[in-house]
Amino acid sequence: MLLKIEDEQIGGNDKLLNSNPIQSGKIKEKQRFYMDIFKARKVSKEIAGVKVLQDISLCVSQGETIAIKGTNGSGKSSLIKLIGGIYEPSYGNIERAEMNIGYVPEHFPENIRFSINDYLHLIAKISGKLEQKINKKIESYVDVFAIGEFLQTPLRKCSKGTKQKVGIIQALLKEPDLILLDEPLTGLDQTTQSKVIKLLQAFANNTTIILTTHEQVLISELAPRIIEVDKGKIISDSFVEIKEKLNIIKAKVPQNSILQELTFIDQKLIEENTVEVKVPFTESDKVLKILLEQGCSIIELKEMR
Ligand SMILES: Nc1ncnc2c1ncn2[C@@H]1O[C@H](COP(=O)(O)OP(=O)(O)OP(=O)(O)O)[C@@H](O)[C@H]1O
């Protein structure tokens, strides 16, 4: 069951809950449709006598993308584990919605004997996914992450980066409502990092994403809400505007009349038979396909914010 946002519930004294613009009414549209999936009030977590989290008050709404940052040992992983239910509070109160959670741990387990292929199929099976659908999904992730040649390799023999890729794939395969990622870019090369960001941007449209990171690129590309922790406490919780990334496509059109068929695209004729099209990054592939189908040839493709 999801927890419903009710103004009375979150109004009042709790400064941190009210600092969330979604709930404080600054983002009215979102408030109308979004529900809380996690609420913590004055939560502390003690492990073996150590307070790893202290006095945590936090509210997460469905559909948010949140980055948790902080120095080493500040409590980022502990907070993500608290949100996901791996940790339960020692003190304070928690409410969690029932959710299908995909979790990418900071360190992938070292001693898994299964091959990548068997492991991913097993995870999918445990999550109750249909065999046929899942085969296609696994194939496409294997392709995106370029791990085809290691499919039959036992996981414990794979490189750190390959294990990290498998860690991400197993979480996404579950088609989760909530994706928790603990430092997901660690150990990945630049190309794979960009692919992970792109994948998460696609998931962010209809999935709640919470990640811990030291990488500014992940924060600026993905997370409008940034929580900072220090010594197990939340020391700031703020929102930034993420400017949508656009792709600018320049294309030669066989004849100008084609442009009348493309009125739904932001386009202008810059020379005879040459059009410039601005599209949101996530729509770019679709628009490129349409242009090519109309017989256009692509001259240039560049990104801008
Ligand atoms: N299971 C545990 N037992 C004892 N102490 C723990 C445990 N888990 C975390 N801690 C302690 O809690 C503090 C926060 O750890 P946590 O892993 O949450 O930090 P982090 O911000 O994720 O660190 P890093 O950036 O280095 O991964 C650290 O001092 C750590 O030693």
The ligand as an ORCA input file, in Angstrom:
! r2SCAN-3c Opt
* xyz 0 1
  N      27.804     -3.003      9.764
  C      28.481     -2.004     10.365
  N      29.088     -2.206     11.559
  C      29.754     -1.217     12.188
  N      29.891      0.023     11.699
  C      29.327      0.275     10.525
  C      28.575     -0.704      9.790
  N      28.102     -0.148      8.661
  C      28.555      1.121      8.663
  N      29.269      1.373      9.775
  C      29.929      2.632     10.123
  O      28.993      3.658      9.873
  C      29.618      4.768      9.264
  C      28.921      5.067      7.962
  O      29.185      4.030      7.023
  P      28.575      4.046      5.556
  O      29.080      2.825      4.867
  O      27.132      4.257      5.647
  O      29.285      5.363      4.978
  P      29.403      5.870      3.461
  O      29.125      7.322      3.492
  O      28.588      5.030      2.568
  O      30.948      5.626      3.197
  P      31.772      5.413      1.804
  O      31.644      6.668      0.987
  O      33.172      5.213      2.282
  O      31.206      4.190      1.134
  C      31.093      4.410      9.113
  O      31.803      4.974     10.173
  C      31.096      2.907      9.184
  O      32.288      2.433      9.726
*
